[in-house]
Amino acid sequence: MEKRILIVEDDRDICHLIKMHLQEMAEKVSCHYNGLSAWQDFQQHNYNLVVLDIMLPVMDGLEVCKKIRASDTAYTPILMLTSRSSEMDRILGLELGADDYLTKPFSLLELVARVKALFRRAEAMQLKDAKGKKISFNGLFIDSNSRQVIRDGVDLELTVKEFDLLMHFAQHPGQVFNRLQLLDQVWGYSHEGYEHTVNSHINRLRSKLETDSRNPRYIKTVWGVGYQFISQPSN
């Protein structure tokens, strides 16, 4: 399949340098220098990966990331570029759905390696989804192909990462995961210090999934350890 990469970076020299190093991995690499034009382009074309700076004119990278994740039906990996001093922006980027980040100044060899890793991860996700796996639990139905989740007859609207988190739990019923394991296995991101990204996503997922947060049917907190999917498949 033809790969397309979207680079969003307001420094034109950096943008074209990144483009030059990524051209061997894609049939088309596009550069945009502000967030709004990048978002408009993303809506009109199918991209397989987005390299996204945070500090952008017109529309910043966090807003672009949020819009992509809200509209993205075919999951598009996002590699976010941040300045070394913007830790909170990196945290927000991960919580909004960025898959990985690099701090400036960065090694172009590392950038290429991260992009290759994101492509491999996306291809693995596509192969897994292609199986069309359907899982039924106690009142809960999950379709990995259509990414549909129904609880007690109610269609739940989950973000891309909320669905990925739920699917990971559902594929490993009874297994306890700590925050770092979930960060690594769902986000593909293994650095310490961002476990609260997992917390915030689990809290949002629970608010949609559980009818009584005090007596959860699906996601249980194992105090001092992590989280566990507590239901067993009904078929």
PyRosetta script that sets phi, psi and omega in degrees:
from pyrosetta import init, pose_from_sequence

init()
pose = pose_from_sequence("MEKRILIVEDDRDICHLIKMHLQEMAEKVSCHYNGLSAWQDFQQHNYNLVVLDIMLPVMDGLEVCKKIRASDTAYTPILMLTSRSSEMDRILGLELGADDYLTKPFSLLELVARVKALFRRAEAMQLKDAKGKKISFNGLFIDSNSRQVIRDGVDLELTVKEFDLLMHFAQHPGQVFNRLQLLDQVWGYSHEGYEHTVNSHINRLRSKLETDSRNPRYIKTVWGVGYQFISQPSN")
pose.set_psi(1, 139.0)
pose.set_omega(1, 179.5)
pose.set_phi(2, -66.0)
pose.set_psi(2, 127.9)
pose.set_omega(2, 179.1)
pose.set_phi(3, -96.2)
pose.set_psi(3, 139.6)
pose.set_omega(3, 178.6)
pose.set_phi(4, -128.4)
pose.set_psi(4, 132.5)
pose.set_omega(4, -179.7)
pose.set_phi(5, -118.8)
pose.set_psi(5, 134.3)
pose.set_omega(5, 176.6)
pose.set_phi(6, -109.5)
pose.set_psi(6, 122.6)
pose.set_omega(6, 177.1)
pose.set_phi(7, -108.8)
pose.set_psi(7, 128.1)
pose.set_omega(7, -179.5)
pose.set_phi(8, -123.6)
pose.set_psi(8, 104.7)
pose.set_omega(8, -174.1)
pose.set_phi(9, -153.5)
pose.set_psi(9, 124.0)
pose.set_omega(9, -175.0)
pose.set_phi(10, -77.0)
pose.set_psi(10, -16.7)
pose.set_omega(10, 173.6)
pose.set_phi(11, -83.5)
pose.set_psi(11, 108.4)
pose.set_omega(11, -172.9)
pose.set_phi(12, -63.0)
pose.set_psi(12, -36.0)
pose.set_omega(12, 179.6)
pose.set_phi(13, -64.6)
pose.set_psi(13, -44.7)
pose.set_omega(13, 178.5)
pose.set_phi(14, -64.2)
pose.set_psi(14, -43.0)
pose.set_omega(14, -179.1)
pose.set_phi(15, -58.1)
pose.set_psi(15, -47.2)
pose.set_omega(15, -177.7)
pose.set_phi(16, -72.9)
pose.set_psi(16, -28.8)
pose.set_omega(16, 175.2)
pose.set_phi(17, -66.9)
pose.set_psi(17, -43.2)
pose.set_omega(17, 176.2)
pose.set_phi(18, -62.6)
pose.set_psi(18, -44.4)
pose.set_omega(18, -179.9)
pose.set_phi(19, -57.8)
pose.set_psi(19, -43.4)
pose.set_omega(19, -178.6)
pose.set_phi(20, -60.8)
pose.set_psi(20, -37.3)
pose.set_omega(20, -176.9)
pose.set_phi(21, -81.9)
pose.set_psi(21, -17.7)
pose.set_omega(21, -178.2)
pose.set_phi(22, -102.0)
pose.set_psi(22, -6.8)
pose.set_omega(22, -174.1)
pose.set_phi(23, -63.4)
pose.set_psi(23, -28.0)
pose.set_omega(23, -179.9)
pose.set_phi(24, -70.9)
pose.set_psi(24, -17.7)
pose.set_omega(24, -176.9)
pose.set_phi(25, -97.7)
pose.set_psi(25, -4.6)
pose.set_omega(25, -175.0)
pose.set_phi(26, -146.1)
pose.set_psi(26, 150.4)
pose.set_omega(26, 176.7)
pose.set_phi(27, -74.4)
pose.set_psi(27, -27.1)
pose.set_omega(27, 179.4)
pose.set_phi(28, -142.9)
pose.set_psi(28, 130.7)
pose.set_omega(28, 175.7)
pose.set_phi(29, -126.6)
pose.set_psi(29, 120.7)
pose.set_omega(29, -177.3)
pose.set_phi(30, -110.0)
pose.set_psi(30, 142.3)
pose.set_omega(30, 177.5)
pose.set_phi(31, -111.4)
pose.set_psi(31, 136.6)
pose.set_omega(31, 171.5)
pose.set_phi(32, -132.5)
pose.set_psi(32, 147.9)
pose.set_omega(32, -173.5)
pose.set_phi(33, -111.7)
pose.set_psi(33, 1.2)
pose.set_omega(33, 172.2)
pose.set_phi(34, -145.1)
pose.set_psi(34, 155.6)
pose.set_omega(34, -173.5)
pose.set_phi(35, -66.3)
pose.set_psi(35, -35.6)
pose.set_omega(35, -176.5)
pose.set_phi(36, -66.5)
pose.set_psi(36, -46.6)
pose.set_omega(36, -179.4)
pose.set_phi(37, -65.9)
pose.set_psi(37, -34.2)
pose.set_omega(37, 177.8)
pose.set_phi(38, -65.1)
pose.set_psi(38, -43.8)
pose.set_omega(38, 179.8)
pose.set_phi(39, -63.5)
pose.set_psi(39, -41.5)
pose.set_omega(39, 178.5)
pose.set_phi(40, -63.4)
pose.set_psi(40, -40.3)
pose.set_omega(40, 178.0)
pose.set_phi(41, -66.0)
pose.set_psi(41, -42.4)
pose.set_omega(41, -179.6)
pose.set_phi(42, -60.0)
pose.set_psi(42, -37.9)
pose.set_omega(42, 180.0)
pose.set_phi(43, -66.4)
pose.set_psi(43, -27.3)
pose.set_omega(43, -174.0)
pose.set_phi(44, -94.7)
pose.set_psi(44, -18.4)
pose.set_omega(44, -175.5)
pose.set_phi(45, -132.3)
pose.set_psi(45, 157.1)
pose.set_omega(45, 177.7)
pose.set_phi(46, -92.2)
pose.set_psi(46, 115.4)
pose.set_omega(46, 177.8)
pose.set_phi(47, -109.6)
pose.set_psi(47, 146.9)
pose.set_omega(47, -179.8)
pose.set_phi(48, -97.4)
pose.set_psi(48, -12.5)
pose.set_omega(48, 178.5)
pose.set_phi(49, -164.3)
pose.set_psi(49, 144.8)
pose.set_omega(49, 177.9)
pose.set_phi(50, -123.8)
pose.set_psi(50, 126.1)
pose.set_omega(50, 171.0)
pose.set_phi(51, -101.3)
pose.set_psi(51, 114.8)
pose.set_omega(51, -163.8)
pose.set_phi(52, -128.0)
pose.set_psi(52, 116.4)
pose.set_omega(52, 173.3)
pose.set_phi(53, -75.9)
pose.set_psi(53, 151.0)
pose.set_omega(53, 178.9)
pose.set_phi(54, -83.5)
pose.set_psi(54, -47.1)
pose.set_omega(54, -176.2)
pose.set_phi(55, -83.4)
pose.set_psi(55, 97.3)
pose.set_omega(55, -177.1)
pose.set_phi(56, -130.0)
pose.set_psi(56, 149.3)
pose.set_omega(56, 173.9)
pose.set_phi(57, -75.2)
pose.set_psi(57, 160.3)
pose.set_omega(57, 175.8)
pose.set_phi(58, 70.6)
pose.set_psi(58, -57.9)
pose.set_omega(58, 176.7)
pose.set_phi(59, -141.0)
pose.set_psi(59, 123.2)
pose.set_omega(59, -175.3)
pose.set_phi(60, -76.3)
pose.set_psi(60, 167.0)
pose.set_omega(60, -174.5)
pose.set_phi(61, -63.9)
pose.set_psi(61, -32.9)
pose.set_omega(61, 178.6)
pose.set_phi(62, -64.1)
pose.set_psi(62, -39.8)
pose.set_omega(62, 178.4)
pose.set_phi(63, -68.3)
pose.set_psi(63, -39.6)
pose.set_omega(63, 177.2)
pose.set_phi(64, -62.2)
pose.set_psi(64, -44.7)
pose.set_omega(64, 178.6)
pose.set_phi(65, -58.8)
pose.set_psi(65, -45.5)
pose.set_omega(65, 180.0)
pose.set_phi(66, -60.6)
pose.set_psi(66, -43.5)
pose.set_omega(66, -178.8)
pose.set_phi(67, -67.5)
pose.set_psi(67, -39.4)
pose.set_omega(67, 179.1)
pose.set_phi(68, -62.5)
pose.set_psi(68, -46.2)
pose.set_omega(68, -177.7)
pose.set_phi(69, -68.4)
pose.set_psi(69, -31.6)
pose.set_omega(69, 179.4)
pose.set_phi(70, -72.2)
pose.set_psi(70, -25.0)
pose.set_omega(70, -173.8)
pose.set_phi(71, -111.6)
pose.set_psi(71, -9.8)
pose.set_omega(71, -169.2)
pose.set_phi(72, -79.8)
pose.set_psi(72, 111.7)
pose.set_omega(72, 176.2)
pose.set_phi(73, -88.4)
pose.set_psi(73, -42.5)
pose.set_omega(73, 172.1)
pose.set_phi(74, -93.3)
pose.set_psi(74, 115.5)
pose.set_omega(74, -170.2)
pose.set_phi(75, -58.9)
pose.set_psi(75, 126.0)
pose.set_omega(75, 178.7)
pose.set_phi(76, -113.0)
pose.set_psi(76, 116.9)
pose.set_omega(76, 178.5)
pose.set_phi(77, -62.0)
pose.set_psi(77, 143.9)
pose.set_omega(77, 179.0)
pose.set_phi(78, -124.6)
pose.set_psi(78, 122.2)
pose.set_omega(78, 173.1)
pose.set_phi(79, -104.9)
pose.set_psi(79, 115.6)
pose.set_omega(79, -174.0)
pose.set_phi(80, -96.9)
pose.set_psi(80, 139.0)
pose.set_omega(80, 177.0)
pose.set_phi(81, -105.4)
pose.set_psi(81, 129.2)
pose.set_omega(81, -177.2)
pose.set_phi(82, -135.3)
pose.set_psi(82, 160.2)
pose.set_omega(82, 172.7)
pose.set_phi(83, -79.2)
pose.set_psi(83, 158.0)
pose.set_omega(83, -175.4)
pose.set_phi(84, -63.0)
pose.set_psi(84, -25.9)
pose.set_omega(84, -174.2)
pose.set_phi(85, -91.2)
pose.set_psi(85, -4.0)
pose.set_omega(85, -171.6)
pose.set_phi(86, -101.9)
pose.set_psi(86, 62.4)
pose.set_omega(86, -178.9)
pose.set_phi(87, -61.1)
pose.set_psi(87, -41.5)
pose.set_omega(87, -178.8)
pose.set_phi(88, -63.5)
pose.set_psi(88, -37.0)
pose.set_omega(88, 176.8)
pose.set_phi(89, -63.4)
pose.set_psi(89, -39.0)
pose.set_omega(89, 178.5)
pose.set_phi(90, -63.5)
pose.set_psi(90, -43.0)
pose.set_omega(90, 178.7)
pose.set_phi(91, -61.9)
pose.set_psi(91, -46.7)
pose.set_omega(91, 179.4)
pose.set_phi(92, -62.1)
pose.set_psi(92, -39.7)
pose.set_omega(92, 179.3)
pose.set_phi(93, -61.1)
pose.set_psi(93, -43.8)
pose.set_omega(93, 178.0)
pose.set_phi(94, -65.2)
pose.set_psi(94, -39.7)
pose.set_omega(94, -179.3)
pose.set_phi(95, -70.0)
pose.set_psi(95, -28.7)
pose.set_omega(95, 178.8)
pose.set_phi(96, -82.3)
pose.set_psi(96, -8.7)
pose.set_omega(96, 174.3)
pose.set_phi(97, 121.7)
pose.set_psi(97, 5.8)
pose.set_omega(97, 175.0)
pose.set_phi(98, -65.1)
pose.set_psi(98, 144.1)
pose.set_omega(98, -177.1)
pose.set_phi(99, -88.9)
pose.set_psi(99, -28.3)
pose.set_omega(99, -178.3)
pose.set_phi(100, -161.6)
pose.set_psi(100, 169.0)
pose.set_omega(100, 176.2)
pose.set_phi(101, -147.0)
pose.set_psi(101, 156.3)
pose.set_omega(101, 171.9)
pose.set_phi(102, -127.3)
pose.set_psi(102, 140.1)
pose.set_omega(102, 177.0)
pose.set_phi(103, -95.8)
pose.set_psi(103, 142.6)
pose.set_omega(103, 177.8)
pose.set_phi(104, -83.6)
pose.set_psi(104, 143.4)
pose.set_omega(104, -7.9)
pose.set_phi(105, -74.6)
pose.set_psi(105, 146.8)
pose.set_omega(105, -177.1)
pose.set_phi(106, -125.0)
pose.set_psi(106, 160.4)
pose.set_omega(106, 176.4)
pose.set_phi(107, -80.4)
pose.set_psi(107, 130.5)
pose.set_omega(107, 178.2)
pose.set_phi(108, -65.9)
pose.set_psi(108, -30.5)
pose.set_omega(108, 175.9)
pose.set_phi(109, -65.6)
pose.set_psi(109, -39.4)
pose.set_omega(109, 177.3)
pose.set_phi(110, -67.7)
pose.set_psi(110, -39.8)
pose.set_omega(110, 176.9)
pose.set_phi(111, -57.1)
pose.set_psi(111, -47.1)
pose.set_omega(111, 179.6)
pose.set_phi(112, -62.0)
pose.set_psi(112, -41.7)
pose.set_omega(112, 179.8)
pose.set_phi(113, -64.2)
pose.set_psi(113, -40.8)
pose.set_omega(113, 178.9)
pose.set_phi(114, -65.0)
pose.set_psi(114, -41.1)
pose.set_omega(114, -179.9)
pose.set_phi(115, -64.1)
pose.set_psi(115, -43.0)
pose.set_omega(115, 177.9)
pose.set_phi(116, -61.5)
pose.set_psi(116, -40.4)
pose.set_omega(116, 179.0)
pose.set_phi(117, -64.5)
pose.set_psi(117, -40.3)
pose.set_omega(117, 178.8)
pose.set_phi(118, -66.6)
pose.set_psi(118, -38.0)
pose.set_omega(118, 176.2)
pose.set_phi(119, -63.8)
pose.set_psi(119, -43.5)
pose.set_omega(119, 179.4)
pose.set_phi(120, -62.4)
pose.set_psi(120, -41.4)
pose.set_omega(120, -179.3)
pose.set_phi(121, -65.8)
pose.set_psi(121, -41.6)
pose.set_omega(121, 179.8)
pose.set_phi(122, -64.6)
pose.set_psi(122, -39.9)
pose.set_omega(122, 178.7)
pose.set_phi(123, -65.8)
pose.set_psi(123, -38.0)
pose.set_omega(123, 177.6)
pose.set_phi(124, -64.7)
pose.set_psi(124, -39.1)
pose.set_omega(124, 177.4)
pose.set_phi(125, -64.1)
pose.set_psi(125, -40.3)
pose.set_omega(125, -179.5)
pose.set_phi(126, -65.3)
pose.set_psi(126, -40.1)
pose.set_omega(126, 178.4)
pose.set_phi(127, -64.7)
pose.set_psi(127, -40.2)
pose.set_omega(127, 179.7)
pose.set_phi(128, -66.5)
pose.set_psi(128, -43.4)
pose.set_omega(128, -179.5)
pose.set_phi(129, -68.7)
pose.set_psi(129, -29.1)
pose.set_omega(129, -177.7)
pose.set_phi(130, -64.3)
pose.set_psi(130, -21.9)
pose.set_omega(130, 178.4)
pose.set_phi(131, -69.8)
pose.set_psi(131, -16.2)
pose.set_omega(131, 177.7)
pose.set_phi(132, 63.5)
pose.set_psi(132, 40.0)
pose.set_omega(132, -175.3)
pose.set_phi(133, -68.8)
pose.set_psi(133, 134.1)
pose.set_omega(133, 177.1)
pose.set_phi(134, -120.1)
pose.set_psi(134, 131.6)
pose.set_omega(134, -176.5)
pose.set_phi(135, -124.1)
pose.set_psi(135, 133.3)
pose.set_omega(135, 176.0)
pose.set_phi(136, -119.3)
pose.set_psi(136, 128.8)
pose.set_omega(136, 174.6)
pose.set_phi(137, -121.0)
pose.set_psi(137, -168.7)
pose.set_omega(137, -179.7)
pose.set_phi(138, -59.9)
pose.set_psi(138, 90.5)
pose.set_omega(138, 179.5)
pose.set_phi(139, 78.1)
pose.set_psi(139, 4.9)
pose.set_omega(139, -175.4)
pose.set_phi(140, -121.1)
pose.set_psi(140, 132.1)
pose.set_omega(140, 178.8)
pose.set_phi(141, -123.2)
pose.set_psi(141, 129.5)
pose.set_omega(141, -179.3)
pose.set_phi(142, -127.0)
pose.set_psi(142, 126.9)
pose.set_omega(142, 176.9)
pose.set_phi(143, -115.5)
pose.set_psi(143, 109.4)
pose.set_omega(143, -175.8)
pose.set_phi(144, -70.8)
pose.set_psi(144, -23.6)
pose.set_omega(144, -178.4)
pose.set_phi(145, -74.9)
pose.set_psi(145, -49.8)
pose.set_omega(145, 179.3)
pose.set_phi(146, -88.3)
pose.set_psi(146, -8.2)
pose.set_omega(146, -177.0)
pose.set_phi(147, 57.3)
pose.set_psi(147, 40.4)
pose.set_omega(147, 179.4)
pose.set_phi(148, -100.8)
pose.set_psi(148, 139.2)
pose.set_omega(148, 177.1)
pose.set_phi(149, -128.9)
pose.set_psi(149, 125.5)
pose.set_omega(149, 179.2)
pose.set_phi(150, -124.5)
pose.set_psi(150, 128.2)
pose.set_omega(150, 176.0)
pose.set_phi(151, -120.4)
pose.set_psi(151, 119.2)
pose.set_omega(151, 179.6)
pose.set_phi(152, 51.9)
pose.set_psi(152, 41.2)
pose.set_omega(152, 177.6)
pose.set_phi(153, 82.3)
pose.set_psi(153, -1.4)
pose.set_omega(153, -179.1)
pose.set_phi(154, -102.3)
pose.set_psi(154, 126.4)
pose.set_omega(154, 178.6)
pose.set_phi(155, -76.9)
pose.set_psi(155, 119.5)
pose.set_omega(155, -177.8)
pose.set_phi(156, -93.8)
pose.set_psi(156, 136.9)
pose.set_omega(156, 177.3)
pose.set_phi(157, -97.6)
pose.set_psi(157, 106.5)
pose.set_omega(157, -179.7)
pose.set_phi(158, -110.3)
pose.set_psi(158, 147.6)
pose.set_omega(158, 172.0)
pose.set_phi(159, -71.6)
pose.set_psi(159, 168.5)
pose.set_omega(159, -179.1)
pose.set_phi(160, -57.2)
pose.set_psi(160, -47.6)
pose.set_omega(160, -176.4)
pose.set_phi(161, -72.9)
pose.set_psi(161, -32.6)
pose.set_omega(161, 175.0)
pose.set_phi(162, -62.9)
pose.set_psi(162, -41.8)
pose.set_omega(162, 178.0)
pose.set_phi(163, -64.2)
pose.set_psi(163, -45.0)
pose.set_omega(163, -179.7)
pose.set_phi(164, -59.9)
pose.set_psi(164, -39.2)
pose.set_omega(164, 179.6)
pose.set_phi(165, -66.1)
pose.set_psi(165, -46.3)
pose.set_omega(165, 178.8)
pose.set_phi(166, -62.7)
pose.set_psi(166, -43.1)
pose.set_omega(166, -179.5)
pose.set_phi(167, -62.7)
pose.set_psi(167, -38.9)
pose.set_omega(167, 178.7)
pose.set_phi(168, -63.2)
pose.set_psi(168, -45.0)
pose.set_omega(168, 176.9)
pose.set_phi(169, -60.7)
pose.set_psi(169, -47.3)
pose.set_omega(169, -174.4)
pose.set_phi(170, -64.9)
pose.set_psi(170, -28.8)
pose.set_omega(170, 178.7)
pose.set_phi(171, -79.3)
pose.set_psi(171, -10.3)
pose.set_omega(171, -179.5)
pose.set_phi(172, -133.3)
pose.set_psi(172, 58.9)
pose.set_omega(172, -177.7)
pose.set_phi(173, -61.3)
pose.set_psi(173, 135.9)
pose.set_omega(173, 178.1)
pose.set_phi(174, 87.3)
pose.set_psi(174, -16.0)
pose.set_omega(174, -178.8)
pose.set_phi(175, -83.9)
pose.set_psi(175, 137.1)
pose.set_omega(175, -179.9)
pose.set_phi(176, -95.3)
pose.set_psi(176, 129.1)
pose.set_omega(176, 178.6)
pose.set_phi(177, -117.6)
pose.set_psi(177, 134.6)
pose.set_omega(177, 171.2)
pose.set_phi(178, -85.6)
pose.set_psi(178, 174.0)
pose.set_omega(178, -173.3)
pose.set_phi(179, -64.4)
pose.set_psi(179, -40.4)
pose.set_omega(179, -179.3)
pose.set_phi(180, -65.5)
pose.set_psi(180, -36.8)
pose.set_omega(180, 177.2)
pose.set_phi(181, -64.2)
pose.set_psi(181, -43.1)
pose.set_omega(181, 179.2)
pose.set_phi(182, -66.5)
pose.set_psi(182, -39.9)
pose.set_omega(182, 178.8)
pose.set_phi(183, -61.1)
pose.set_psi(183, -39.6)
pose.set_omega(183, -179.0)
pose.set_phi(184, -74.7)
pose.set_psi(184, -43.6)
pose.set_omega(184, -171.2)
pose.set_phi(185, -84.8)
pose.set_psi(185, -27.0)
pose.set_omega(185, -179.6)
pose.set_phi(186, -99.1)
pose.set_psi(186, -43.0)
pose.set_omega(186, -179.6)
pose.set_phi(187, -91.0)
pose.set_psi(187, -18.3)
pose.set_omega(187, -174.5)
pose.set_phi(188, 68.4)
pose.set_psi(188, 32.4)
pose.set_omega(188, -171.7)
pose.set_phi(189, -135.9)
pose.set_psi(189, 119.0)
pose.set_omega(189, -167.1)
pose.set_phi(190, -111.3)
pose.set_psi(190, 7.1)
pose.set_omega(190, -177.7)
pose.set_phi(191, -77.0)
pose.set_psi(191, 142.1)
pose.set_omega(191, 176.9)
pose.set_phi(192, -74.2)
pose.set_psi(192, 160.6)
pose.set_omega(192, 176.0)
pose.set_phi(193, 102.7)
pose.set_psi(193, -6.2)
pose.set_omega(193, -177.6)
pose.set_phi(194, -123.2)
pose.set_psi(194, 24.0)
pose.set_omega(194, -179.7)
pose.set_phi(195, -62.7)
pose.set_psi(195, -27.2)
pose.set_omega(195, 179.6)
pose.set_phi(196, -66.0)
pose.set_psi(196, -19.7)
pose.set_omega(196, 171.7)
pose.set_phi(197, -60.4)
pose.set_psi(197, -42.9)
pose.set_omega(197, 176.7)
pose.set_phi(198, -64.1)
pose.set_psi(198, -46.0)
pose.set_omega(198, -179.6)
pose.set_phi(199, -55.6)
pose.set_psi(199, -47.8)
pose.set_omega(199, -175.6)
pose.set_phi(200, -65.7)
pose.set_psi(200, -38.4)
pose.set_omega(200, 179.1)
pose.set_phi(201, -69.4)
pose.set_psi(201, -39.4)
pose.set_omega(201, 178.2)
pose.set_phi(202, -65.7)
pose.set_psi(202, -40.3)
pose.set_omega(202, 177.9)
pose.set_phi(203, -61.4)
pose.set_psi(203, -43.2)
pose.set_omega(203, 179.6)
pose.set_phi(204, -68.8)
pose.set_psi(204, -39.5)
pose.set_omega(204, 178.1)
pose.set_phi(205, -63.5)
pose.set_psi(205, -44.0)
pose.set_omega(205, 178.6)
pose.set_phi(206, -62.1)
pose.set_psi(206, -38.2)
pose.set_omega(206, -178.7)
pose.set_phi(207, -63.3)
pose.set_psi(207, -27.0)
pose.set_omega(207, 178.8)
pose.set_phi(208, -91.4)
pose.set_psi(208, -29.9)
pose.set_omega(208, -171.6)
pose.set_phi(209, -90.2)
pose.set_psi(209, -42.1)
pose.set_omega(209, -172.8)
pose.set_phi(210, -91.9)
pose.set_psi(210, 137.2)
pose.set_omega(210, 174.8)
pose.set_phi(211, -85.7)
pose.set_psi(211, -24.0)
pose.set_omega(211, 178.0)
pose.set_phi(212, -137.7)
pose.set_psi(212, 102.3)
pose.set_omega(212, -175.4)
pose.set_phi(213, -63.1)
pose.set_psi(213, -23.9)
pose.set_omega(213, 179.6)
pose.set_phi(214, -76.8)
pose.set_psi(214, -22.5)
pose.set_omega(214, 178.7)
pose.set_phi(215, -130.4)
pose.set_psi(215, 74.2)
pose.set_omega(215, -174.5)
pose.set_phi(216, -65.5)
pose.set_psi(216, 140.0)
pose.set_omega(216, 177.3)
pose.set_phi(217, -90.7)
pose.set_psi(217, -21.8)
pose.set_omega(217, -170.2)
pose.set_phi(218, -124.0)
pose.set_psi(218, -57.0)
pose.set_omega(218, -174.6)
pose.set_phi(219, -107.1)
pose.set_psi(219, 113.8)
pose.set_omega(219, -176.6)
pose.set_phi(220, -105.6)
pose.set_psi(220, 137.9)
pose.set_omega(220, 172.5)
pose.set_phi(221, -84.8)
pose.set_psi(221, 123.0)
pose.set_omega(221, 174.2)
pose.set_phi(222, -98.7)
pose.set_psi(222, 100.5)
pose.set_omega(222, -169.1)
pose.set_phi(223, -57.9)
pose.set_psi(223, 131.2)
pose.set_omega(223, -180.0)
pose.set_phi(224, 82.2)
pose.set_psi(224, -3.2)
pose.set_omega(224, -178.1)
pose.set_phi(225, -124.1)
pose.set_psi(225, -63.8)
pose.set_omega(225, -177.1)
pose.set_phi(226, 168.9)
pose.set_psi(226, -131.2)
pose.set_omega(226, -174.4)
pose.set_phi(227, -131.7)
pose.set_psi(227, 152.2)
pose.set_omega(227, -176.7)
pose.set_phi(228, -141.3)
pose.set_psi(228, 137.4)
pose.set_omega(228, 172.4)
pose.set_phi(229, -85.2)
pose.set_psi(229, 116.3)
pose.set_omega(229, -164.4)
pose.set_phi(230, -94.5)
pose.set_psi(230, -16.4)
pose.set_omega(230, -178.5)
pose.set_phi(231, -85.0)
pose.set_psi(231, 151.3)
pose.set_omega(231, 173.4)
pose.set_phi(232, -100.5)
pose.set_psi(232, 147.0)
pose.set_omega(232, 179.8)
pose.set_phi(233, -57.4)
pose.set_psi(233, 142.4)
pose.set_omega(233, 178.5)
pose.set_phi(234, -87.3)
pose.set_psi(234, -16.6)
pose.set_omega(234, 173.0)
pose.set_phi(235, -157.4)
pose.dump_pdb("model.pdb")
